[in-house]
Amino acid sequence: EDHGEPSPGPKGAVRFLFNGDFVDRGTWGPEVLLLLYALKIKYPSAVFLNRGNHEDQSQNQLPDNGFVHSHCTRAFGAEALGMYYLMRRSFKELPLCHVIGNEIFVVHGGLPMDPIVTLHDINAVDRRHDVPIKHCALMGYPKGQKVVARKDLTGKDGEKIFKGSKGRLFERVRKSNDAIVRFSGGSQDEVVVQIFGAPELEEEIDIIYSSEKERLRQRQHRIFVSLLWSDPVTKPSMRGPSKRGAGAFFDSKVTQEFLKVNKLKVLLRSHEKRQEGFSVEHANSKGHMIAATIFSASNYPKGAGEPAGNKAAVVVLEPKEAGNLANSLISWPAWRVGFQDGLMPSNMLSDELKARFQEAQAALTLGPRARALAKLRELTYCSRPQSLGHGVV
C-alpha cells in the first residue's frame, strides 16, 4: 500500500527483499511462503528472498514450531508431507545473503567469529543443504573435535595436562563460553577451557584437522550457520559462541572488520524481535550506524492481540545519487496491526476436506500426545485475540 507493486524498472523501480523466517512463526506459514514464491515468479527481478534459520528441517519438525505437523496439515491435508518435502527442497535454493548497490550487506542472522570473512568465502559455501548445525553445534565445532593443549593446563582435580597433549572437545559447560576437553587419559583427565568460536582465536587449545580440506569445510559450516543464527552484542566481553547453541555473538569490532574487508558500509539483519521494529545495533567511531535489526512482524507471538505487542518495521533505500545508497536508508514508520490468525471453523469444512485432514493426521509419525499438545498450542495461539476481546486471558 505504501510503496506499490514490485517493479524492476529501469525508471521508478520498486524492489523488495524479504529477509527470512517465512515459516514456523504463525499458522499461515504455508500461505506466506507460497505467496512470496508467487511474487518471485511474477517479478523475478524485483522480489528477492533470503533464507532464515527457520527455513530448515531441524526447526520445522519441532512440535513447538509446528510447521510440518500442524501448519502444513491444516493447509494441505493428506498432501501435507509431500508438500513439505517440496518446500524443504526449495529452502536449499534460497540465498544466504544479498549485497545491495555494493554498499549494504543483508543477512538474516549475522556474522561468524572467524576473522577476515570475505564475500568470496560466502559465495564458496554450498548452501544447497540443510543448515549444518550439527557440524558446529559445540561452540563452532563438532562434538569430539580433535584438539591439542597449546600450553600446560590444570584438570578438574588438579592434575597436570602438559602442552602438546591430545584430546577432544566433549561438551559445553551450561551456557557459558567454557567447554570440557577430555584428554587421552580418559574421563579423569578433563579440563575446562574457554572457547572463542574460531581456530585462530583459541588461546588454550589448538584445533586439529586431518586435512586442509576438512579445515575449509568446517570453516564453511561455521559461516553458513552464523549467517542464519548469529546475533549482535554491544560489549566486547559478550562476544563469542552464541547461547542459542548455533552461531555467534558478534560485536561492533567484528562488524567493522567485515565491512572494511569487503568494502561495504552497512549490515542489515533480522532474526530477533525489536519492540519498535527497528534498532541500531552497532555504530562506528564517528557514531554512524553500521549494523541494524529490522523486524517486520508485529505482535510477535506472545504479544498477539495485546496493545503492548511489538511493532513491525521495514527500511527503505531511496538513493538520490550514485554511491550514496547507505545514506539514503530510513526506517519506515513502525506499525502494529490487529492479530488475526484464527483457524477456519470445522463446520465450514466439507466432508471431503475433513476426511483429508483425518487421513493426514493418521499418517503422521508424531505421537498422539505430542500432536495433541501441538494442536492445543495452536488453538490457544489462534484464539487468543478473540479471548482478549472478551476480557478473558
N, C-alpha and C positions, 0 to 999 in steps of 0.2 A: 504493500500500500504506500509506503514512504518512498521507495526507490524504483518502482516499476519492474516490469518483467526483465529477465536476463536478456542481454543483447551483446553480441561480440563486437559491435562497432562496424567500421572504424570510428565514426563520429557518434557521440552520445552512448558510448559503450557502458553497459552495466553488468559487471561480473560479480558472481557470488562464490565465496569459498566457505564451505561448511566443515567445521574442524573436529569431526569425530564424535564418538559415543552417540550413534543414531539409534541404538537398540539397548535393551535391558532396563533402562530407567523410565519405564512407563508402559502401560498396557498396549498402547498403539504403536509400538516399535516396528512391527512388520509393515504397517501402512506408511510410517515415516520413511523407512528405508526404501520402499518401492516408489514413493513419491520422489525422493531425491534421485533415484536411478532414472525415473522417467524424465525428470528435468535435465539430467545429464545427457540422456539420449536426444532430447529435443533441442538442447542448447549446448552441444559438446564443447564449444569454445567460450562459453560464458558461465558455466557451472562447474565447480571443482570441489572435490571431496578429499579430505584427509582421513586416514584410519585412526581410530581411537583405541584405547586399551580394551573397550568392550566389544570391538569387532573381532572377537576371538572366542574359540570354542571353550577354553578354560573358564571364561567368565559366563558365557551363555548357558552353560549347563548347571551353574549353581542355583539351587532352589530359591535363594534369596533374590536372585536377579530375574529368573522366571522366563527368559526369552524362549528357550527351547520347549519346555514342558508346560508352559501356560500361555504366553502371548501367541506363539505360533499355532498352538492348538485352537485357540479362540479364532484366529484369523483364517486358518486353512483346514480345520477339521481333520479328516482322515489323511490328507496330504501334508500334514504338518512336518513330519520328519523329512520327507522328500524335499519340501520347500526349504527347510532349514539347511539341508545338505547343499543346495544351490547357493543359499545366502552365505554359508561358510566359505564356499569356493570363491564367491565374489569378494569377501573380505580380504582374501590374499592378493587381490589385484589392486587394492586401494593404495595410493601413495602414502608414504610415511611423513611427508612434509611438502611444503611449497616455498618457493622463493619468488617474491613479487618485486618486479622492477629492479632486480639486483640490489635491493636495499633491505627488504623485510623478509625475515625467516618466520614461517608459520608452521607450528607443530602442535600436536595435541597435548603432549606432556612436557618434555623439556630436554635437558642435556645430560650426557654421561659424565662421570668423573675423569674419564680418560683425557689426557692433555692433547692439545693440537688435533682436534677432530675437524676434518675438512668436509666440504660438500662432496668432494670426490670419495671420501670414506663412506659417506652416507649413500651415495649412488652405488657403491660396491656391495652394499648389503642386499642379500637375496630376500626380498620381502614376501615372496610367494610361499609363505609357510604360516603355520600357527605361530603366535608370538612365543619365542623360545625362553620363556620364564624359567623353566626347569634347568636350563643350562647356565643360569646365573642367579639362581634363587638364594644362594648363600652369600649375600652381600656383594654380588657381582661375579661370583664364581660358582661352579657346580659343586655340589656336596661331594667330598672325597678328593678335592683338588690337591694335587701334589705340591708340597712346599718344602723349603729348606730354611732352617734357622739362620737369619742374617747375622745374629750376634748371640752371645750366651744368654739364655733365658732361664727363668726360675719357674718350676712347675707348681701346681696347686699345693703340694705337700712339702714344698721347699727343695725338691730335688733339682739338680742342675741339668739343663739341656744345653749342650755345647753348640757353638757356632758350627754350621755345616750339617747338623743332624737333620735327617729326613723325616717328614711327617705328612699328614693330610688334614685338610680342613674338615671338622666334624659337624659343628652346629653353632648357631648364633646364640649368644647369651641374652636371652629375652629380646627386648627391642633396642638394646644398646649397640654401639659400634664395635663391640668385642665379640670374638669368636673363639671357640675351643679348637686347638690343634692337638691331634694325637700323634705323638712321635713313635718311632719304631719299637719302643719298649713295650707298648700296649697301653691299656687304659690308665695304668698308674703314671704314665708319662704324659699327662695332659697339661697343656699350658694355655692360658687365656692371653690372646694378643689383640691389639687394636687393628681394625681393618679400615682402610680408606677407600676401597672400591675400585682401584685400578692398579695394575702391577707396578707402574712407575712411581706410585705414591706410597707403597707399603714400606714401613720402617723396620719391622721386627722379623719379617719373613720375606723370602723371595718366592715368587710363583714359578713353578717348573712346568715346562711344556715338553711333550715328546718330539715336537717338530715346529718349525716356523709356521706351517700350515695350521696347526692346532692353535697357536698363539693368535693368528689373524682371525680364525673362525670365532674364538671366544671373544675377541675384541668386537667383532661384528655383532655377536649376540648381545653384548652389553649396550652397544649403540642402538640396536633395534629396540630392545626393551626400554631403554631410557627415553627414547623419543616419544614413546606412548605412556610411560609411567612416572617420569621424574617430576619433581615439584621444586619451585624456587624457595629459598630461605633468605632471611635478612642478615644473619650473622655468620661470619666465617666458622665459628665454633659449632654451628649446626650442620655444616657441610659434611657429606659422606653418604654411605648407603641409606636408602630410604627405609623408614619404619613400616612402609606398606608391604615390604617383602619383595619389591621389584623396583628397579630404577634407582635414582639418586636424589639427594637433596643438594641442589646446586646454588651457589651464591653469586653475587654480582661479579666477583673476580672470574668465575668460570664463564659467565655470560660475556663479559668484556673480551676475554681471550678468544672465545668462539667467534664473536662478531669481527674482531680485528683480523684474525687469521683468514676469515672468509670475505673480508671487505664488505661487511653488511652493517646496518645501522640499528635495527630493532628486532627483537624476538617477540612474537605474539603467540600465546598458548592458551589452553582452556583447562580441562581436567579437574578443576576444583571450583566449588561454589564460592561466589563472592556476593556479599549481601547487596551491593549496589550494581552487580552485574559486571563491572569493570574495575580493575585495580592495577595500579602501577606497582610492579614488584621490585625492579632494580633501576637505579639511575647511575650515570657516570659521575666523574669528579666535578663536572660543571652543573650537575643537577638535571641533566637531560635524561628523559626516560629511555631506557634501553631494553626493558622487558616488561610485559604487561599480561594480565589474565583477562580473557573475555569469556563470560559465562552467559549463554543465551537461552536458558530455561528458567522461567520464573517459578516461584513456589516449589522449589525443588526439594525432594519429595516430602520431607517431614513438615514443610510449611504449606502443604497442599490446602488451598482454600482459606488460609488464615491471612488476616490483614498484615501480619508481620512477616510473611513469607518473603524470600529474597526476590530482588528484581532481576530482570534479564537485560542484556545489552548486546549491541553489535558495535563494531568500529567501521568507520567509513574512510576510505582513502580517495581523495579527490585532488590530485596534483594540479597546480596552476602552471607549472613549468617543469621541464625535463630535469631529472636528477634531484628532485625535491619531494619525492613521494613520502618519505618518513615524516617530514614536517607538516604534511597535509593531514596526518592521522588525527581523527577526532572520535571520541566516544559518543555515539548517538544517544539522545536522551533515554535513560533506562525506563523500563515499564514493568508492570505486573498485571497479569490477566487472571480472570477468574478460572479456577481449575475445573475442567470438565473432562472427566475420563471414565464416566460410568459405562458399564457393560450393557449391551443390548438385553433387555428383559427376556427371560426364557419364553414368555408367552407370545413374543413376536417372532420366534424362530419357527421355521417349518419343521414338520416331522422328519423330512429328509435331512435337514441340517442338524437337528438334534441327534439323529442316528449317526451322522458322520462324527460329531463330537464324541459320542459314546464309543464309537469304534476307535477313534484316535486315542482316547484315554486308555482304553483296554490294551492298546499296542505299546504304550509307554513302559519303559523298563524301570522307571522310578517307582519306589514302593508306595503303597496306598497311604501310609501315614505322611510321607513327605509330600505327596500330591495334595492331600487334604490340607496340610499346613500352608502349602504354597497357594492353594485356592483361597484359604481364609485370609491370608495376607493381601491377595489381590482384591478380594471383595471389600475388605476393610479399607484399603487404599482408595478404591474407586468410589466408595460410598461416603467417604469422609466429608467432602464438601457439603453434600446434602444433609448429613448429620449435623454438621456445624451450623447449617442454616436453620435447623430446628432447635438449636441450643443444646445439642447432645454431642458430647465428645467421646 
